[in-house]
Amino acid sequence: MWGDDREADVIDETSLRELALASATITEALAGRAMTRVIVRAPRLVNVVTER
């Protein structure tokens, strides 16, 4: 996914958030739980906070 080219590592927070939330892994992990917050620190981190 990420190459050696530094330009490939540039992604804005909105795009990264959309990619993460569209991921099958995230969808399965959420398992119907309500998200309370999504924290994005591009280009590498997306935290999804859910209700207990």
Secondary structure, DSSP 8 states (H G I E B T S, - for coil): ---S-GGGG---HHHHHHHHHH-HHHHHHHTT--EEEEEEETTTEEEEEE--
